[in-house]
Amino acid sequence: MTATTTLSPLSVALREGTRDEHETAERSGFVELLLSGRLDRAAYADLAAQQLVIYTALEASGSRLEDDGHLVFDELTRVPAIEQDLAHLYGAGWRTEIRVLPATAAYADRLAETADSLPRYAAHAYTRYLGDLSGGQIIKRMLQRHYGFTSEGIAFYDFPQIHKLKPFKDVYRERLDALPLDGAARAAVVEEARLAFRLNADVFGELGATHVR
């Protein structure tokens, strides 16, 4: 008799399979200094500018998917909130003030390639949105504590259409787990998520080169 192998849920495989890359990104010098209050608002503003490029690419890809696997939620859309933050941080002429780092451009290029692949889109959406709904809420509190933000300037971390974050995250994970992927496709999703964390770490590295003294 042949034993049947039961695969773990995709959301679990993603969490466990990206643990090292996730921790590496979180331990970047830029992130640690920003969240400990040892940088300044200009450093956060630069991060917000990179987020605009990243989420513009991610959300454009999600809108072009023929089958989004029910993973595209209007409640998660971040671009309008980031634009609001940038107007507060830089002023009305923010579009001419911000810059795009090479690592950010590379990240956006990779995201643009996910528009024809639900598994690849799922990997990137998982790393971004579930991160925003989880650790992002801690980042919000640290920014408020150390840099005097109230609500203006950090709208990116607010999800006014989601009244309870945990149930929403549970639904998102359930939809990830329901994607009809075989073992090889699941492995590819995890590998793409690892790449997403590395691309994010590259952005932090370039931000650090500018703002960490």
VENTABEL-V953460 format. One line per field, one symbol per residue. psi: psi as a letter, one per 30 degrees, with the letter a starting at -180 (. if undefined). burial: + if it has 16 or more other C-alpha atoms within 10 Angstrom, else -. A space follows every 50 residues. Layout:
BEGIN
psi: ???
burial: ???
END
This chain:
BEGIN
psi: kkkkkkklkeeeeeeefgeeeeeeefgkeeeeeefgggblfeeeeeeeee eeeefeeefeeeffkejgggfjkeffkfeeeeeeeeeeeflfgeffellj leeeeeeeeeeffffgjeeeeeeeeeedeeeefcffeeeeeeeeefggkc ekfhfegkiffjejeeeeeeeeeeeeffkikaeeeeeeeeeeeeeeeeee eeeeeeeefefk.
burial: ---------++-++--++--++--++--+++-+++---+-+-++++++++ +++++++++-++--+--++-++---++++-+++++++-++---+---+-- +-+++-++-+++-++--+++++++++++++-++--+--++++++-++--- --+++++++---------+--++-+++-+------+++++++++++++++ ++++++++--+--
END
